[in-house]
Amino acid sequence: MRPRIKAAERDTSVTALVREFLTNLGEDESDFERRKRLQDEVLASVRRFSAADRVARSDAHRRRALR
C-alpha cells in the first residue's frame, strides 16, 4: 500500500519507482569505493612529506609534561 501512495505522490507508477531505485542502486558508489576515492584524493593532495620534519621524541615528551 505504501509504495502506491509514494508513487501517487510523485505522480508516477510503482514500476517506475522500482526501475529508478534499481538504476540508482547500480550507479551508487559503494562505501569501499567512496573511501578509496577519498584516500586517493588525500594522497594526491600531499605534495611533499619528510619524516625528518618530525618532533624529536624527547621534545614530544617534554611538551606533554607541561600540560
N, C-alpha and C positions, 0 to 999 in steps of 0.2 A: 504494500500500500504506500509506504513512504517514497519508494522510487518514482511511483506515478505522480505523487504530489510534487516532488523535486522537478521532475520533467515538466509538469504543467507550469510551475513557477518560472522555469526557464524557456517556456514556450517551445518545447521540443519533445521527442519521444524517449521512452526508456531505452530503446535500441540505440538511439543516437548518443545518449548518456554513456551507455556501456562502450560503444565504439570510441568515444572521446577518452574515456577512462583507460581503455586498453592501449590506445595510441600514446597517451601521455606516459603510461607505465613503461613502455618500451623506450621512450625518449629520455626519461629522467635519469639523472646521474645517480649511481649507487653511492652509498656512504664511502666505500673504499675509493671509488673513482674521484669523488669530491675531495677526500683527504689527500690523495695522490696528487691531484691538480694543485691544491693549496701548497703542498710540500714543494712541488716543482717551482711554483711561483716564488716562494720564500727563498729557495736555493738560488734561483736566478737573480734575485734582488741583492744577494750578498756579493759585494764587489771584491773585497779583499779581506782575508782572515789570517791572522797570525797569532799563534799561541804564545809568542814572545811578548805580546802586549798584556798578558795577564798579570794580576797582582801576585806578588810573592806570598808564599804560604805564611811566613812569619808576619807580614803586614796584615793579611786577612785575619789571623788570629788576634792580633793586637787591636784591630778595629772592633772585633766582636766584644772584646773585654771592655771597651769604652762605652758600650751601650748600656 
